[in-house]
Structure formats: structure tokens, C-alpha cells
Amino acid sequence: MFARTVTLGLALLLAASPAASQHRGTIEFGAFGNLSSFDNSLFVDNAFGGGGRVGAFIFPRLSVEFDVGLKFADRPDGRQSVEVEAFAARLTGVPVIMGPLSILVGAGLIHTDFQDLNETDGGQVLLGAKLALGEVVSLRVDGLADFNNDGTRNQALQVGMSLHRSPATLTRTVTREIPAPAAAPTPQRPDSVSAAETARLRALEAEHRAMLAAQARAEADARSNAAMIAEVVRFAHDASDLSGEARAILDRKVTILQENPGMRIVVTGHTSEPGTDAYNLALGLRRADAVKAYLTSRGVAAARMEVATAGRREPVASGGGAAAQAANRRAEFRISVSGVN
């Protein structure tokens, strides 16, 4: 039964990994201390020990978890302490999020091995809480109740720390090469064409070349404007204030918007990974609003701008390092209406 429990836990984690990547989930690694109380029929006292946890989020509020614990229990008859090993696999949900505090509920399978005395299998339920202490670290407290197939009931309290890490995000960029306009063919003229006809055809050719040149300049200007509008604005950690560098970038966008009064843009705020979805969505919206407010103060009509937030859901850099987190704290710009007829 122990082998089946371990196999089931590993299979659930492996199955969860692709879904977590598709939904931009996280991987949770944890270590904890454990205090357990066992059914009287097992003839062992309370046990103290510790263990480790790994989990994978398959949805933003649902994860698969796998616990391994080792503890030592005294025996009431004064005989040698018993080594107790526990292996658990479960689904854990997050029904309530209040700022940095998350409430956890879960259910799954548990296998407990009492050295050479006994082995039990059954179901397990969990009620716990997780408190974010920083960008990637959380304090976690769980209460556990085991309902075993042999009718015994066990309880445990686990207290420990968790480390959250985002899965790698692969970004594929496809570049399409735009062919240059084909040169206008030189008209074929028979030797008998008059001088007036020759002059007329040459004038038409010159006019056509001028039109192509003007079109190429307009396309180059449009690409330059689009590149300038698309330049991102960066933010400090957990802030929506605009730095001097950010204001300089926005001033260059103001010039383009004033030269193209029909242009409309969408501003989307993004955040780094730490924090809950709700908190990061709100922070992303504050960053987009700060950009809109500055452009409005520089004379750009508010009706020409839309704001949106993606929170932490669309990172441009993966990993928990400072450089990756700084790259993800940004506001992005997209032209919704070019304003060119």
C-alpha cells in the first residue's frame, strides 16, 4: 500500500505540471514541524517530528500536494519510542484570500507506518492558513485529521515555511520579413514613339517612383511611431510612482500622440510574481492609471486612452531573481486605432 500511495502522489504531481504551466501556476516547496496525536487503540503517545512538502498549482486556487513526514512517538508502557512515517497526497484549494492571508482546505489519501507495530491507510482532510512574508516566502499552519480504513482516527498540527517558484515561461518570437516594393518596370517603347510620348511616359515613371518613395517613408514613420509607443515603462517594487526615466519615455510618446490626433492606445499594467492574484491585478491597474494621468496632464485627451491590468499573469522574464522581477514590473502600450486614413 505504501508503494501505491507514493506512486499515486508522484503521478498526480507529474500530471499537474503541464496544466500548471498552461495556467501560469506556481510550484510550492515546504518544510514543516509536526505534532501528532494518535488513536488510543494504537497504544502510542503524541509524536513530534518534521517533514517536507511539494505542490503544483493546476489552477490559480487549486493545487496538488505531496507530503512526507518522519516523527517519533513514545509508548505508554515505557518501551522504546516508535518511529512513525507518514506519506500523504491531496488536492488543496484556496477558497478565501484576504491580502497576504490565504485560507486552505484540502482532502486526499494518507499512509502511516508505525515501524514494526502497524500500518494504516485512509483519507485525510486539511484546514490551514498561509501568510505571505515576502515575494516568495510564506508561513503556513495546517490542521490535519486522518480517517483510516481500520477505524482509527489521528490528528496533527503542522507549522512551517513555504517557498513559491514560477515555472519557466517560454516565449517564441516570429519575425516576418516585409519585402521591399518592387521597382516599377521601365516602359518598352518602339523606335517610332514621338518625343512628346517619350516625355509623357518618363513623367509617369517619375511620378510612380515618387509615389513609391512617399509610401516607403510613410511606412518607415509608422514603424518608428509604433516602436516608440510600444516602449515599456518600468516601476519600482510594489509601487506605481513614475520615475524620471519613465516620465522621459512618456514625453516622447506625447509628441507622437500630438502629431497623430486620431491615434488611440491601450495601457496595460503588469507586476512581478510575489503576492496574490487580487493584489497584483489591483497594483497593475494603479500603474496603468498613473501612466494615463501623466499623459493627460501633458495634453493627451483621456478619451484616447484605455487602461487594463494583467497582474502577474503575463511575465516577460522567468525566475525569482531581482533582474527578472524588475523586468516584469512594467506598463505596456498597444495602438488600438492608428489614426492613419
C-alpha positions as CSV (number, residue, x, y, z in Angstrom):
1,M,0.0,0.0,0.0
2,F,2.9,2.3,0.7
3,A,4.2,1.9,-2.8
4,R,0.8,2.6,-4.3
5,T,0.5,5.8,-2.2
6,V,3.9,7.1,-3.3
7,T,3.1,6.2,-6.9
8,L,-0.2,8.0,-6.8
9,G,1.3,11.1,-5.3
10,L,4.1,11.3,-7.9
11,A,1.6,10.6,-10.7
12,L,-0.6,13.5,-9.6
13,L,2.3,15.9,-9.5
14,L,3.5,14.9,-12.9
15,A,0.0,15.2,-14.3
16,A,-0.3,18.7,-12.7
17,S,3.0,20.1,-14.1
18,P,1.8,20.7,-17.7
19,A,-1.5,22.2,-16.6
20,A,0.3,24.5,-14.1
21,S,2.5,25.7,-16.9
22,Q,-0.5,26.4,-19.1
23,H,-2.2,28.4,-16.4
24,R,0.9,30.2,-15.2
25,G,0.8,28.4,-11.8
26,T,3.5,28.0,-9.3
27,I,5.4,25.2,-7.6
28,E,5.4,25.2,-3.8
29,F,8.3,23.7,-1.7
30,G,7.8,23.5,2.0
31,A,9.4,22.2,5.3
32,F,7.4,21.9,8.5
33,G,7.4,20.7,12.1
34,N,4.7,18.2,13.1
35,L,2.9,17.4,16.4
36,S,0.6,14.3,16.1
37,S,-2.0,12.7,18.3
38,F,-2.9,9.1,17.6
39,D,-6.0,6.9,18.2
40,N,-5.9,5.3,21.7
41,S,-6.1,1.8,20.1
42,L,-2.7,2.2,18.5
43,F,-1.0,2.3,22.0
44,V,1.4,5.2,21.2
45,D,1.6,8.7,22.7
46,N,1.9,12.0,20.9
47,A,4.7,12.3,18.4
48,F,7.0,15.1,17.4
49,G,8.9,15.4,14.1
50,G,9.1,17.1,10.8
51,G,8.9,16.7,7.0
52,G,8.7,18.3,3.6
53,R,6.1,19.2,1.0
54,V,6.0,19.8,-2.7
55,G,2.9,21.0,-4.6
56,A,1.9,22.2,-8.0
57,F,-0.9,24.6,-8.8
58,I,-3.2,23.3,-11.5
59,F,-5.5,26.3,-11.3
60,P,-4.8,29.7,-9.6
61,R,-6.7,28.4,-6.5
62,L,-6.2,24.6,-6.6
63,S,-3.0,22.6,-6.2
64,V,-1.9,19.0,-5.9
65,E,0.3,18.4,-2.8
66,F,2.6,15.5,-1.7
67,D,3.8,15.4,2.0
68,V,6.5,13.2,3.5
69,G,6.9,13.2,7.4
70,L,9.0,11.5,10.0
71,K,8.3,11.7,13.7
72,F,8.9,9.8,16.9
73,A,6.2,8.7,19.4
74,D,6.7,7.5,23.0
75,R,4.8,4.4,24.2
76,P,2.7,4.4,27.4
77,D,4.3,1.2,28.6
78,G,7.7,2.8,28.8
79,R,9.1,0.7,25.9
80,Q,11.3,2.1,23.2
81,S,9.9,5.0,21.1
82,V,8.3,4.3,17.8
83,E,9.4,5.8,14.5
84,V,6.4,6.9,12.6
85,E,6.5,7.6,8.8
86,A,3.6,9.3,7.0
87,F,3.0,9.8,3.3
88,A,0.1,12.0,2.0
89,A,-1.2,13.1,-1.4
90,R,-4.2,15.5,-1.6
91,L,-5.9,18.3,-3.5
92,T,-5.8,21.7,-1.7
93,G,-8.0,24.6,-2.5
94,V,-7.8,28.3,-1.6
95,P,-11.4,29.5,-1.1
96,V,-10.5,32.8,0.7
97,I,-7.8,35.3,0.1
98,M,-7.5,38.4,2.3
99,G,-4.5,40.4,1.4
100,P,-1.4,38.4,2.3
101,L,-3.5,35.8,4.2
102,S,-4.9,32.7,2.4
103,I,-7.3,30.1,3.9
104,L,-6.6,26.5,2.8
105,V,-8.9,23.4,2.6
106,G,-7.9,20.0,1.3
107,A,-8.6,16.3,1.1
108,G,-6.7,13.3,-0.1
109,L,-5.0,10.0,0.9
110,I,-2.7,9.1,3.9
111,H,-0.5,6.1,4.6
112,T,1.1,5.9,8.1
113,D,3.8,3.3,9.1
114,F,4.3,2.7,12.8
115,Q,7.7,0.9,12.4
116,D,7.1,-2.8,13.1
117,L,3.8,-2.2,15.0
118,N,1.2,-1.4,12.5
119,E,0.4,0.3,9.1
120,T,-2.7,2.3,8.3
121,D,-4.3,3.7,5.2
122,G,-7.2,6.1,4.8
123,G,-8.4,9.5,3.9
124,Q,-7.1,12.9,5.2
125,V,-8.7,16.3,5.4
126,L,-6.9,19.6,5.9
127,L,-7.8,23.1,7.2
128,G,-5.0,25.6,7.2
129,A,-3.7,29.2,6.6
130,K,-0.8,30.7,4.7
131,L,0.6,34.1,5.4
132,A,2.9,35.8,2.8
133,L,6.1,37.1,4.4
134,G,7.7,38.4,1.2
135,E,7.8,37.9,-2.5
136,V,8.3,34.2,-2.5
137,V,8.2,33.0,1.2
138,S,5.1,32.2,3.3
139,L,4.4,31.0,6.8
140,R,2.0,28.0,6.7
141,V,-0.1,26.4,9.5
142,D,-2.2,23.3,8.8
143,G,-4.5,21.2,11.0
144,L,-4.9,17.6,9.7
145,A,-7.4,14.8,10.5
146,D,-6.9,11.2,9.3
147,F,-9.8,8.7,8.9
148,N,-8.2,5.3,8.5
149,N,-9.7,2.1,7.0
150,D,-9.2,0.2,10.2
151,G,-11.5,2.7,12.1
152,T,-8.7,4.6,13.9
153,R,-8.6,8.4,13.9
154,N,-5.4,10.6,14.1
155,Q,-4.9,14.4,14.3
156,A,-1.8,16.5,13.6
157,L,-0.7,20.2,13.6
158,Q,2.0,21.2,11.1
159,V,3.8,24.6,11.2
160,G,6.4,25.5,8.6
161,M,7.6,27.7,5.7
162,S,6.8,27.5,2.0
163,L,8.8,28.7,-1.0
164,H,6.9,29.5,-4.2
165,R,8.6,29.4,-7.6
166,S,7.1,30.2,-11.0
167,P,7.5,27.7,-13.8
168,A,9.7,28.8,-16.7
169,T,7.8,30.7,-19.4
170,L,8.9,30.0,-23.0
171,T,8.4,32.9,-25.4
172,R,8.5,32.4,-29.1
173,T,9.0,35.4,-31.3
174,V,8.3,35.1,-35.0
175,T,9.7,37.7,-37.3
176,R,8.2,38.2,-40.7
177,E,10.4,39.9,-43.3
178,I,8.5,42.5,-45.3
179,P,9.6,42.6,-48.9
180,A,10.7,45.9,-50.4
181,P,8.4,47.4,-53.0
182,A,9.2,46.2,-56.5
183,A,10.7,48.7,-58.8
184,A,8.4,50.0,-61.5
185,P,9.2,48.4,-64.8
186,T,10.6,50.7,-67.5
187,P,8.1,51.0,-70.2
188,Q,9.1,49.4,-73.5
189,R,8.9,52.0,-76.3
190,P,9.2,51.3,-80.0
191,D,11.6,53.4,-82.0
192,S,8.7,55.1,-83.7
193,V,7.3,56.8,-80.5
194,S,7.3,60.5,-80.7
195,A,9.3,62.8,-78.4
196,A,6.1,64.0,-76.8
197,E,5.0,60.5,-76.0
198,T,8.5,59.7,-74.6
199,A,8.3,62.7,-72.3
200,R,4.8,61.7,-71.1
201,L,5.9,58.2,-70.3
202,R,9.0,59.4,-68.4
203,A,6.9,61.8,-66.4
204,L,4.5,58.9,-65.5
205,E,7.5,56.8,-64.4
206,A,9.0,59.7,-62.3
207,E,5.5,60.2,-60.7
208,H,5.3,56.5,-59.9
209,R,8.7,56.4,-58.3
210,A,7.9,59.4,-56.2
211,M,4.7,57.7,-55.0
212,L,6.6,54.6,-54.0
213,A,9.2,56.7,-52.2
214,A,6.5,58.6,-50.3
215,Q,4.8,55.3,-49.4
216,A,8.1,53.8,-48.1
217,R,8.7,56.9,-46.0
218,A,5.2,56.7,-44.5
219,E,5.6,53.0,-43.7
220,A,9.0,53.8,-42.0
221,D,7.4,56.6,-40.0
222,A,4.6,54.3,-38.9
223,R,7.1,51.6,-37.8
224,S,9.1,54.2,-35.9
225,N,6.0,55.6,-34.2
226,A,4.8,52.1,-33.3
227,A,8.2,51.2,-31.8
228,M,8.2,54.4,-29.7
229,I,4.6,53.9,-28.5
230,A,5.4,50.2,-27.6
231,E,8.4,51.2,-25.4
232,V,7.6,50.0,-21.8
233,V,7.7,52.0,-18.6
234,R,9.3,50.3,-15.5
235,F,8.3,50.6,-11.9
236,A,9.9,50.1,-8.5
237,H,8.8,47.1,-6.3
238,D,5.2,47.4,-5.0
239,A,5.0,51.0,-6.4
240,S,3.0,52.9,-9.1
241,D,5.0,56.1,-8.9
242,L,6.7,57.3,-12.2
243,S,10.4,57.7,-12.1
244,G,12.3,60.4,-14.1
245,E,13.2,57.8,-16.7
246,A,9.6,56.8,-17.1
247,R,8.5,60.4,-17.5
248,A,11.1,60.9,-20.2
249,I,9.8,57.9,-22.1
250,L,6.2,59.1,-21.8
251,D,7.2,62.6,-23.0
252,R,8.4,61.0,-26.3
253,K,5.0,59.3,-26.6
254,V,3.2,62.6,-26.1
255,T,5.0,64.0,-29.2
256,I,3.8,61.1,-31.3
257,L,0.2,61.3,-30.0
258,Q,0.1,65.1,-30.6
259,E,1.3,64.5,-34.2
260,N,-1.3,61.8,-34.7
261,P,-4.6,63.1,-33.1
262,G,-6.6,60.1,-34.4
263,M,-4.4,57.6,-32.7
264,R,-5.8,55.6,-29.7
265,I,-3.8,53.5,-27.3
266,V,-4.3,50.8,-24.6
267,V,-2.1,50.9,-21.4
268,T,-1.7,47.6,-19.5
269,G,-0.1,47.4,-16.1
270,H,1.9,44.3,-15.1
271,T,3.6,43.2,-11.9
272,S,6.2,40.7,-10.7
273,E,5.3,37.3,-9.3
274,P,5.0,37.8,-5.5
275,G,1.6,38.4,-3.9
276,T,-1.9,37.1,-4.6
277,D,-3.7,37.4,-7.9
278,A,-6.1,40.0,-6.5
279,Y,-3.4,42.2,-5.1
280,N,-1.3,42.1,-8.3
281,L,-4.3,42.9,-10.5
282,A,-5.0,46.0,-8.4
283,L,-1.4,47.0,-8.5
284,G,-1.2,46.6,-12.3
285,L,-4.3,48.8,-12.6
286,R,-2.8,51.5,-10.4
287,R,0.3,51.6,-12.6
288,A,-1.8,51.9,-15.8
289,D,-3.8,54.7,-14.2
290,A,-0.6,56.5,-13.2
291,V,0.6,56.5,-16.8
292,K,-2.8,57.7,-18.1
293,A,-2.9,60.5,-15.6
294,Y,0.6,61.7,-16.6
295,L,-0.3,61.7,-20.4
296,T,-3.5,63.5,-19.6
297,S,-1.6,66.2,-17.7
298,R,0.6,66.6,-20.8
299,G,-2.4,67.4,-23.0
300,V,-3.4,64.0,-24.4
301,A,-7.2,63.6,-24.1
302,A,-8.3,60.9,-21.6
303,A,-10.8,59.5,-24.2
304,R,-7.9,58.5,-26.4
305,M,-6.5,56.0,-23.8
306,E,-7.9,52.7,-22.3
307,V,-6.3,51.1,-19.2
308,A,-6.1,47.4,-18.3
309,T,-4.3,45.2,-15.9
310,A,-2.7,41.7,-16.3
311,G,-1.2,41.5,-12.8
312,R,1.5,38.8,-12.7
313,R,-0.1,36.6,-15.4
314,E,2.0,37.7,-18.4
315,P,5.7,37.8,-17.2
316,V,8.4,38.6,-19.8
317,A,11.1,37.1,-17.6
318,S,11.1,33.9,-15.5
319,G,12.7,33.1,-12.2
320,G,12.7,34.7,-8.8
321,G,15.9,36.8,-9.3
322,A,15.9,40.6,-8.9
323,A,16.5,41.2,-12.6
324,A,13.6,39.0,-13.7
325,Q,11.2,40.6,-11.1
326,A,12.3,44.1,-12.2
327,A,11.6,43.3,-15.9
328,N,8.1,42.2,-15.1
329,R,7.2,45.4,-13.2
330,R,6.1,47.4,-16.2
331,A,3.4,49.2,-18.2
332,E,2.9,48.1,-21.8
333,F,1.4,50.1,-24.6
334,R,-0.6,49.0,-27.7
335,I,-2.0,51.1,-30.5
336,S,-5.8,50.3,-30.8
337,V,-6.5,52.8,-33.6
338,S,-3.6,54.1,-35.7
339,G,-5.4,57.3,-36.8
340,V,-4.0,56.9,-40.3
341,N,-6.5,57.0,-43.2
